[in-house]
Amino acid sequence: MLLVGGSAASIYFDLQYFRELFFNPIYHILTLPFGLFLMLLAFRAAAAGGRELAKKGRVGSSTPRLETDTLVTTGIYAHMRHPMLFGLTLVPMALALMIGSPFFILILAPLEMVFIIVMVLTLEERECRRKFGSSYDEYAKRVPPLCFKKECLSRLFSKKR
């Protein structure tokens, strides 16, 4: 909803207020590669988190495929608690750049990114605390929800399979 609605609303506002820029091919030639690169980074972040969860997040054979029954605190999860959702926060800006919508880039994508972070820090954290209890509380004291250190981002966005 955020991405489709944001795209449609942004194009509407671009046609009203940023018409010249929106129809400028040079502008799109500049924004598209950045959007594609950012989308690649978003998918790499999701893959890094997903790989670690797939390896260590399910101990019980009855645990559904996309669920975890074990708190994962190794790999990328030793550096940040929500690497997959960190990648998800990049998607609105990546899409905005790919579309080349000035309104989306300047206004809507940043708002959507903040919304995603707030949702993660409220809903996802609550779910993790419910699921893993005091183990998660101890983990949360040691590891930040997001990490912007060079070594952490390098590990998160690496091409490793």
N, C-alpha and C positions, 0 to 999 in steps of 0.2 A: 504494500500500500504506500509506504513512504517513497519508494523509488519511482513507481509508476505515477502516483499522484504528484510527487515533487517534479517529475519531468514535465508532465502536462501543464501544471500551474506555472512552472518556470518559463516554458515556451510561450505561454500566453503573455506573461509579463515582459518577456524579451521582445515580443512583437509590439508591445505598447511603449516600452521605455528604452530598449537597447537594439532597436531594429537594425541600424547601420552595422553595429558590431556583430550582431547575430548572423547577418548575411555576408559578412566579410570572410572570404575563403582563407586568407592568410591567418586570421585569428584561429580558425578551425584547424589549420595545418599546425599551428603552434600548440593548441590545447589537446588535440587528439593523442599524440604520442605520450604526453604526461598522464593522461587518463588511462591509456592502455598499460603503461608502466605501473601506475598505482594499483590498477586492478590485478595485475600479476602479483604484486606484493601482497595484496589482500588474500588472494588464493594460496600463496605460499604460507602465509601466517596460519590460515585455516588448516592447511595440510600438515604443518609442523605440529600443531596442537592435536590434530586428529590422529596422527601417527603415534604420538606418545600415549594418547588415551587408548588406542586400539591395542598397543603392546601391553599396557600395564593397568588399564582401568577396569577390566573385567576378569574376575577370578572365578566366579561361579558360572557354571555352564548354563544355568537357567536365566541368567541376566540377558535381557533383550539386546540386540545388536548395537543400537545407538545409545545404550545406557551404560553407566558405570556402577560398580559396586565397591570400588577401591579408590581411595583418595590418591591421586597421582601427584607426586611432589618432586619428580626427577625430570631430567631433560629440560625442555623449555619451561616446564612448570616449576622448576627450581628458581627461575628468574622472575616470572610473572604468573599470577593466578588465572588470567583469562586471555591466553594468546589467540585463541580462535575468535573470540569476540573483539579483540583488538583489531584483527584483520577485518572483521565485519564493519567496524567504524570507518574504515577507509573506503568502503564501497560507494557511499553517497558522493563523495568528492570525486572518486574515479569516474563514476557515471556522469557527473556534472561536467567534468573535463572532456569526456568522450563525446557528449552531446554538444559541448561548446556553448552551454547556456550561461551567460553572465549572471543572471539572477540566481540560478542554481548554485553556481560557484561561490558567489559573494554572500548570499543570504541563506538559502534553503539547505544546502549541503552542510555548512557548519552547524545549523540548528539540528539537523537530523543526526549529526555525529554526536552532539551533546546529548540528545535524547537517547541514543543507543547506549552511551556511557552511563547515563543515569539509570536506565533500565537494568543494565548489567550490575551496577553497584547496589541496586536495591533488590530486584527479583532474583537474579542468579546467586548473589551472595546469600540471600535468605534461604534459597533452596539448598545450597551447599552446606550451610550451617545445620539445616534440618536433617540432611542426609548423613553428614559425617560428624556432627556434634563438636566435642571439645578438640578432636584431632584437627578439624578445620580451623577452629579458633587459634590454635597454636601455629598452624601453618600460615594463617593470615597475619599473625604478628611478625613472622620472619620474611614473608614474601609480599611485595606490593601487588596491587591488582593489575597494574600496567608498568612496564619498565622502558625507559627511553635511553638507557646506556648503550653505547656503541656495540659492545660485545653481545648484549642481549638482542638488540635489533638485528645484528649480523646473524646470529643463530636462528632467530625467528624467520628471517627472510631468505635464508640460504636455500640453495637448490637441492640439497640432499634428499635422497629418497629412502 
